[in-house]
Amino acid sequence: MKAKNCLLYKGYSGSIEYSEEDAVFHGKVIGIKALISFEGDSVQLITEDFHNAVEEYLEFCKENNIEPEKPYKGTFNVRITPELHRQLAQYSHLTGKSLNSTVEEAIRCYFR
């Protein structure tokens, strides 16, 4: 599933917004703590600047012997009601699945 208003490059995702006041597209890399921004006044230019921003980030990390942040590692915390947690745990136990695989299955169904 490809996100709307999103750029993808080398595993990184970039948001896209438009500033009517400045007549420019702008965005930032999402899913990591580092602040990486980019802009352009056309689809082609914002895409090029996004790619360049990712490349510059990766080069900076390499030059400084820093491990680049990886977006979307596959783990995240979810807060739900205790009742829903109980229901999920019971369902998982009764179906012989882990709680993680039950939640993953539910999320996959959501995106079908």
C-alpha positions as CSV (number, residue, x, y, z in Angstrom):
1,M,0.0,0.0,0.0
2,K,1.5,3.3,-1.0
3,A,0.8,6.3,1.2
4,K,-0.8,9.4,-0.2
5,N,1.4,12.5,-0.1
6,C,4.5,10.5,0.6
7,L,7.9,9.9,-1.1
8,L,9.9,6.7,-0.8
9,Y,13.6,6.2,-1.3
10,K,16.1,3.7,0.1
11,G,13.7,2.6,2.8
12,Y,13.0,6.1,4.0
13,S,9.6,7.9,3.7
14,G,9.1,11.6,3.2
15,S,6.0,13.6,3.9
16,I,4.8,16.2,1.3
17,E,3.0,19.4,2.2
18,Y,2.3,22.5,0.1
19,S,2.8,26.1,1.3
20,E,0.4,28.3,-0.8
21,E,2.1,31.4,0.8
22,D,5.6,30.4,-0.4
23,A,4.4,28.4,-3.5
24,V,6.6,25.5,-2.6
25,F,6.3,21.9,-1.6
26,H,8.2,20.9,1.5
27,G,8.5,17.8,3.7
28,K,10.6,15.9,6.1
29,V,11.7,12.3,6.5
30,I,9.3,10.5,8.8
31,G,9.9,7.5,11.1
32,I,13.3,8.6,12.4
33,K,14.4,11.0,15.1
34,A,16.9,12.9,12.9
35,L,15.4,16.0,11.3
36,I,15.9,15.8,7.5
37,S,13.9,18.3,5.5
38,F,13.6,19.0,1.8
39,E,11.6,21.2,-0.6
40,G,11.0,22.1,-4.2
41,D,8.5,24.0,-6.4
42,S,7.6,21.0,-8.5
43,V,7.1,17.3,-8.1
44,Q,10.3,16.6,-9.9
45,L,12.3,19.1,-7.7
46,I,10.9,18.0,-4.4
47,T,11.6,14.3,-5.3
48,E,15.2,15.2,-6.3
49,D,15.7,17.2,-3.1
50,F,14.3,14.3,-1.0
51,H,16.7,11.8,-2.6
52,N,19.6,14.2,-2.1
53,A,18.6,14.8,1.5
54,V,18.6,11.0,2.2
55,E,21.9,10.6,0.4
56,E,23.5,13.5,2.4
57,Y,22.2,12.0,5.7
58,L,23.6,8.6,4.8
59,E,27.0,10.1,3.8
60,F,27.1,12.2,7.0
61,C,26.5,9.0,9.0
62,K,29.2,7.2,7.1
63,E,31.8,10.0,7.5
64,N,31.1,10.3,11.2
65,N,31.0,6.5,11.8
66,I,27.3,6.7,12.9
67,E,24.8,4.0,12.3
68,P,21.9,5.6,10.2
69,E,18.5,5.4,11.9
70,K,16.3,2.7,10.3
71,P,12.7,3.7,10.0
72,Y,10.0,1.3,11.0
73,K,12.0,-1.4,12.9
74,G,8.8,-3.5,13.3
75,T,8.3,-2.7,17.0
76,F,6.0,-0.2,18.6
77,N,4.0,0.2,21.8
78,V,0.2,0.1,21.7
79,R,-2.0,1.2,24.5
80,I,-5.5,-0.3,24.6
81,T,-8.1,-0.9,27.3
82,P,-7.5,-3.7,29.8
83,E,-10.7,-5.4,28.6
84,L,-9.5,-5.5,24.9
85,H,-6.1,-6.7,26.1
86,R,-7.7,-9.5,28.0
87,Q,-9.8,-10.4,25.0
88,L,-6.8,-10.5,22.7
89,A,-4.8,-12.6,25.1
90,Q,-7.6,-15.1,25.5
91,Y,-8.2,-15.3,21.8
92,S,-4.5,-15.7,21.2
93,H,-4.3,-18.5,23.7
94,L,-7.4,-20.3,22.4
95,T,-6.1,-20.2,18.8
96,G,-2.5,-21.2,19.7
97,K,-1.0,-17.9,18.5
98,S,1.2,-15.3,20.2
99,L,-0.3,-12.0,21.2
100,N,2.0,-10.4,18.6
101,S,0.9,-12.6,15.8
102,T,-2.8,-11.9,16.6
103,V,-2.2,-8.2,16.6
104,E,-0.2,-8.4,13.3
105,E,-3.0,-10.5,11.7
106,A,-5.6,-7.9,12.8
107,I,-3.5,-5.1,11.3
108,R,-3.1,-7.0,8.0
109,C,-6.8,-7.5,7.8
110,Y,-7.3,-3.7,8.3
111,F,-5.2,-3.0,5.2
112,R,-6.8,-5.5,2.9
